[in-house]
């Protein structure tokens, strides 16, 4: 099968790039290993259809490229609810304390309809045959004037290939011929994967009981298992939730143990009202094989995001490495994913003219 442009990964970068190329009449196909679109943008619906962001959630006014895209797609944003006092757990030997947070001059915003609404809108700009789900790429080969992309069931050929996977996952899970430069591989193996170690959880309620006490729903803790948590109520009436992050070390225990510890922490902080919940949801991103693979050595958060080596093309301008981690600015955020797609689009379009 031959397509002009082949994109590996149907996350924000891959879908936006395909969307923009399709608008220019360029033939595009996206190969996605998962059974769903979105990558690390994942708005999970509870049994009561309360949306819980298990992936990318917040943006700010500094995220100009993302805001421009949302405006183009006619998707509004709304401020993160932070009214009322927050709770802080300084140590295991001290009780949780109520604190008043200073006014944030640069508030965070959430996307109306959920972060996955961006993914849905972009996908609507593509044809169903443009996206192949459950398709795992195993090999990439540069042959004469084309690039072969090999999966378990099929071989695709394209004039250009753009990989939007996290760099460490890319060089660990895909075999290249000719081999990628040693420097690139070394940097990729030491590039932090956005969301990779995160454990996100959400707990939905019939009512936002915390607001009745003038609590913002915000919790910061040095004790855990919850390290930080926020109100996660949506603009839709009747959809109330709290959402946050769990300590990364809890990836080694079962979901039941994590849930038990979360409920115990919520009870000692918010009281018994916190136990009257509707559903508990979580995503352990370390368990997502198409997002995360272990590093060969310790990697700091955002380490090597935006490295110059990712701005260079390979195989005579036929292969691009893209995605949030590769963006020169705001690497490891939705803004970085959008900027990476825009960067690739501009360069690919010049070559195709």
Secondary structure, 3 states (H helix, E strand, C coil): CEEEEEEECCCHHHHHHHHHHHHCCCCEEEECCCCCCCCCCCEEECCCCCEEECCCCCECCCCHHHHHHHHHCCCCEEECCCCCEEEEECCCCCCCEEECCCCCCCCCEEECCCCHHHHHHHHHCCCHHHEECCCCEEEEEEECCEEEEEECCCEEEEEEEEECCCHHHHHHHCEEECCCCHHHHHHHHCCCCCCCCCEEEEEEECCCHHHHCCEEEEEEECCCCEEEEEECCCCCCCCEEEEEEECHHHHHCCHHHHHHHHHHHHHHHHCHHHHCCCEEEEEEHHHCCCCCCCCCCCCCCCCCCCCHHHHCCECCCCEEECCHHHCCCCCCCHHHHHHHHHHHHHHHHHHHC
